[in-house]
Every structure is written in structure tokens, then in C-alpha cells.
Amino acid sequence: MRLNLRFIIALVIAAVTLFGYFFNTSTNPVTGEKQHVNMSAAQEIALGVQAAPQMAAEYGGESPDARASAAVQQVGQRLVAANNLAQKTAYRYQFHLLADDQTINAFALPGGQVFITMGILKNLKTEAQLAGVLAHEIGHVVGRHSAEQVSKSQLTQGLSGAAAIASYDPNNPGSSVARAAAAAMIAKLVSLRFGREDELEADDFAVKFTPKAGYDPRAMINVMQMLDQQGGRSGQPEFLSTHPNPGNRIEELQKDIQQAFPQGVPAGLKP
């Protein structure tokens, strides 16, 4: 009787979780894609603003270098102003340079909060390379990738909880631990696959965004080469941990550039 009750409760939790995920969709105003997102743009903005101070603190806070911070903000706002796709959203883009000069990373929160560490900035050689990194992060915001990850996390947590209830054996409490660990591993693999898809889409956005702001999109290839070099010297940069590398990312960037400019990249763009 208790076993049946546990299974019934688990099935109800799983059903509610699946229903809430698959039937709660919205259409991305930029891509036209239907996404499993249960937050409004206003909620994404509020979430990003709320989380920004804590995220900055993890990387030593905002950089005291006023000149470098102003340069990052200027390039970021130039990208937004030049691209109607970015303006088509309700997001409020803010660009932050973080003080950590050892960690090579950049990331974006829902709603338009974009961060780049001094560690990656000091390894960039040109303004176009900086623009490529920031455009990539803007692409994550426009693609609503973080909001999708929140929904996916809620889905996996709900299903993991249901599995734990269904598999719990009061005569062998340790049995649920192994099952929960397996469920967590599956959830991680699912998230990794989605992350790789998100990276390619964000790269594609960067190829579209940078030329409109006057930057050569091929600079993003130079950024990828720099990250590979840094990885060979001192282990994988954090950027490639938070931004899963599909292995053929440079090749995919080249394809995106060829598709966007079949007659060749226009002359006069900042390299």
C-alpha cells in the first residue's frame, strides 16, 4: 500500500512537472522559435539585476580601471545600438568589466546583464575581438538561453524528485542515493547538450551583430584560437567550462561567416 502510494505521488509530481514544462511555451520575438520559458522579459530583467552583484563579487567585483570599463561599455552599447535584433527585445543591456585578471571568462545573465573579466580582456588584441566576445554574450540574452536553462533545471529537479520518491526503499535507504546520482548525471548531460547548441547559436548571432557595428566577424575566430592557446598553457579557461566547446566551433564560425557574406566580408570593418 505504501509502495503504491509512493508511486502515485511520484507519477503526479512527474506529470505536473512535464506538463508545466512542455505546455508552458513562448515565442522568441527575435528568432521566432517556440521556447520552453516560463518567465516574462520583465522577470528576466529583474532576475538578472538581482543576481548581478553576487556574480560580480565572485570575480572580485567591478574593475577599478575606469578607462577599460568605459571601453567595454562603449563597445557593448555600440553593438546594441547598431542591431535592430537586439533592440527588438525589451532587455536593458548593461556591460560590466570584472576585476579578476586571472580568470578568462565572460557570461551573461537573463535580461541583459553582460560580464567580462579583466583576465580575458587583457588577452584580446583588438577592439573587434572584444566586440566578438560581447556580441556572443548578447546573443545568449537575445536567444533567451539562460531563461531556457532555468526551465530545464526546474524540469530535471522535478523529475529527479519524483524518481527519488518512487525508488525510496525504507529497508535500504542507501538505494535512493545511487538512483539520485544517476539522475543527476543524466540531467548534467542533457544540460551540456543544450549548452553546445546555445553556443553555436550565440556564435551565429555574433557573426550577425559585429559587422553592423563596424567590426570584422572573423575576429571571433582569433578569440577562439586564443582560448585554445591559453588552454594549452594553463589548463582549460573557465570560458570554455561555462561555454561548452563543441570541438568544431571555429569551423562553424567560418560557415556562419561564409553564409552571411557569400561574396566575402566587406572591406573597411575593424579587424
C-alpha atoms as one frame of an Amber mdcrd trajectory, in Angstrom:
protein
   0.000   0.000   0.000   2.784   2.406   0.937   4.680   1.408  -2.197   1.672
   2.146  -4.393   1.148   5.488  -2.663   4.765   6.442  -3.310   4.420   5.592
  -6.992   1.185   7.561  -7.268   2.770  10.624  -5.639   5.828  10.275  -7.886
   3.679   9.994 -11.010   1.672  13.073 -10.032   4.854  15.095  -9.440   6.352
  13.899 -12.730   3.133  14.633 -14.646   2.807  18.142 -13.203   6.485  18.828
 -13.923   6.290  17.583 -17.517   3.011  19.374 -18.168   4.400  22.627 -16.793
   7.491  22.364 -18.990   6.099  21.200 -22.331   2.891  23.235 -22.290   4.407
  26.460 -20.978   5.949  27.957 -24.134   6.559  31.392 -25.564   7.755  32.629
 -28.947  11.105  34.372 -29.099  10.472  37.773 -30.753  13.884  37.692 -32.453
  14.274  34.113 -33.647  10.602  33.206 -33.952  11.436  29.989 -32.110   8.988
  28.480 -29.643  10.813  28.028 -26.357  10.063  26.386 -23.035  10.384  29.565
 -20.977   8.138  30.364 -18.042   9.412  33.900 -17.419   8.420  37.192 -18.986
  11.055  39.630 -20.263  10.390  41.810 -17.203  11.030  38.841 -14.919  14.262
  38.035 -16.775  15.424  41.630 -16.335  14.573  41.584 -12.624  16.350  38.251
 -12.139  19.480  39.492 -13.899  19.613  42.744 -11.946  19.120  40.886  -8.670
  21.853  38.344  -9.406  24.386  40.787 -10.893  26.033  41.977  -7.630  26.607
  38.421  -6.402  28.029  37.312  -9.745  30.342  40.329  -9.837  31.523  39.627
  -6.291  32.631  36.137  -7.311  35.115  37.748  -9.702  36.478  40.446  -7.420
  33.752  42.990  -8.115  33.721  45.696 -10.759  37.129  46.637 -12.152  38.659
  49.831 -10.715  40.099  50.575 -14.171  37.665  53.288 -15.243  39.163  53.616
 -18.726  38.931  49.907 -19.521  35.410  49.702 -18.058  34.310  52.634 -20.214
  35.763  50.942 -23.311  33.815  47.748 -22.599  30.598  49.686 -22.079  31.171
  51.746 -25.217  31.712  48.714 -27.437  28.765  46.892 -25.875  26.351  49.768
 -26.334  27.599  50.294 -29.871  26.677  46.708 -30.674  23.200  47.108 -29.205
  22.569  50.441 -30.941  23.622  49.065 -34.330  21.476  45.946 -34.242  17.712
  46.060 -34.505  17.570  42.409 -33.395  18.968  43.387 -30.001  16.727  46.444
 -29.866  13.714  44.316 -30.747  13.769  42.856 -27.246  12.719  44.592 -24.040
  16.030  43.847 -22.349  18.174  46.517 -20.709  21.771  45.818 -21.640  24.479
  46.702 -19.153  28.128  45.771 -19.610  30.443  45.070 -16.685  34.218  44.659
 -16.550  35.186  42.481 -13.580  38.408  42.924 -11.613  39.584  39.278 -11.756
  42.650  39.364 -14.010  43.468  35.651 -13.658  40.198  34.077 -14.797  39.425
  34.031 -18.509  35.660  34.268 -18.702  32.644  36.160 -19.987  28.969  35.466
 -19.354  25.501  36.973 -19.476  22.551  36.877 -17.112  18.917  36.920 -18.208
  17.624  40.327 -19.210  20.839  41.913 -20.482  23.497  41.910 -17.762  26.775
  41.119 -19.592  30.093  40.473 -17.826  33.683  40.115 -18.981  36.706  39.565
 -16.757  39.933  41.516 -16.925  41.540  38.106 -17.408  40.032  37.690 -20.857
  40.190  41.381 -21.769  43.974  41.522 -21.340  44.305  38.616 -23.793  42.290
  40.328 -26.527  44.368  42.125 -29.131  41.809  44.274 -30.941  38.548  46.112
 -30.356  36.866  43.749 -32.815  37.838  40.770 -30.662  36.229  42.464 -27.659
  33.174  43.163 -29.792  33.018  39.488 -30.777  33.013  38.327 -27.157  30.355
  40.866 -26.130  28.237  40.123 -29.218  28.369  36.427 -28.358  27.038  37.200
 -24.864  24.346  39.482 -26.293  23.405  36.500 -28.449  22.827  34.422 -25.322
  20.497  37.129 -23.986  18.607  37.506 -27.268  18.334  33.726 -27.568  16.917
  33.575 -24.009  19.342  30.752 -23.276  19.579  31.439 -19.542  15.803  31.538
 -19.211  15.608  28.210 -21.024  18.194  26.749 -18.661  16.098  27.851 -15.672
  13.099  25.976 -17.084  15.212  22.916 -17.862  16.626  22.966 -14.352  13.122
  23.036 -12.909  12.193  20.116 -15.157  15.150  17.954 -14.126  14.735  18.822
 -10.449  11.069  17.862 -10.564  11.740  14.561 -12.337  14.662  13.771 -10.044
  12.429  14.388  -7.049   9.758  12.109  -8.466  12.332   9.372  -9.143  13.694
   9.649  -5.608  10.221   9.231  -4.107   9.366   6.273  -6.347  12.658   4.447
  -5.724  12.979   5.047  -1.992  13.254   1.796  -0.061  12.750   2.253   3.702
  14.548  -1.075   4.266  17.538   0.110   2.223  17.829   3.909   2.476  21.079
   3.965   0.510  19.348   2.651  -2.609  17.903   6.063  -3.441  21.341   7.655
  -3.335  22.649   5.751  -6.336  19.487   6.416  -8.306  19.594  10.119  -7.462
  23.250  10.259  -8.533  22.383   8.615 -11.849  19.506  11.039 -12.369  21.811
  13.985 -11.645  24.355  12.689 -14.162  21.682  12.371 -16.850  20.476  15.882
 -16.079  24.031  17.189 -16.441  24.479  15.506 -19.813  21.185  16.935 -21.043
  22.226  20.409 -19.937  25.593  20.019 -21.656  23.949  19.134 -24.967  21.691
  22.147 -24.797  24.662  24.301 -23.854  26.512  23.306 -27.009  23.530  24.222
 -29.165  23.281  27.553 -27.383  26.960  28.270 -28.053  26.606  27.766 -31.777
  23.541  29.991 -31.885  25.308  32.701 -29.858  28.291  32.494 -32.231  25.923
  32.916 -35.170  24.422  35.994 -33.507  27.948  37.385 -33.021  28.639  36.970
 -36.750  25.437  38.920 -37.496  25.878  41.608 -34.845  29.532  42.604 -35.201
  29.571  43.778 -38.861  26.581  46.053 -38.318  28.578  47.812 -35.603  31.612
  48.110 -37.880  33.625  45.103 -36.670  35.081  42.211 -38.646  33.297  38.976
 -37.620  36.470  36.980 -38.282  37.907  38.460 -35.088  35.824  35.892 -33.188
  37.927  33.157 -34.791  41.020  34.830 -33.335  39.325  34.750 -29.921  38.733
  31.006 -30.236  42.363  30.476 -31.216  43.491  32.491 -28.194  41.322  30.380
 -25.895  42.812  27.211 -27.347  46.316  28.558 -26.770  45.520  29.533 -23.192
  44.086  26.090 -22.601  47.342  24.501 -23.720  49.368  26.677 -21.359  47.458
  26.573 -18.108  44.500  24.222 -18.379  41.058  24.887 -19.769  39.998  28.544
 -19.441  36.830  28.990 -17.422  35.197  30.450 -20.528  35.286  27.001 -22.110
  33.846  25.451 -18.951  30.850  27.767 -18.805  30.645  27.850 -22.612  30.919
  24.215 -23.743  33.130  23.906 -26.808  31.688  21.560 -29.455  35.151  20.972
 -30.908  34.350  22.292 -34.379  33.468  25.794 -33.227  35.971  27.588 -35.464
  34.738  25.600 -38.438  31.147  26.512 -37.595  32.097  30.189 -37.285  33.681
  30.032 -40.722  30.486  28.509 -42.123  28.392  31.245 -40.474  30.620  33.938
 -41.968  30.506  32.342 -45.419  26.723  32.123 -45.241  26.376  35.741 -44.097
  28.861  37.047 -46.669  28.954  34.709 -49.692  30.824  37.380 -51.679  33.374
  37.903 -48.924  33.498  40.005 -45.764  33.087  43.700 -46.665  36.175  45.870
 -46.578  36.593  48.621 -44.035  35.491  46.694 -40.954  37.657  46.981 -37.835
  39.810  43.819 -37.593
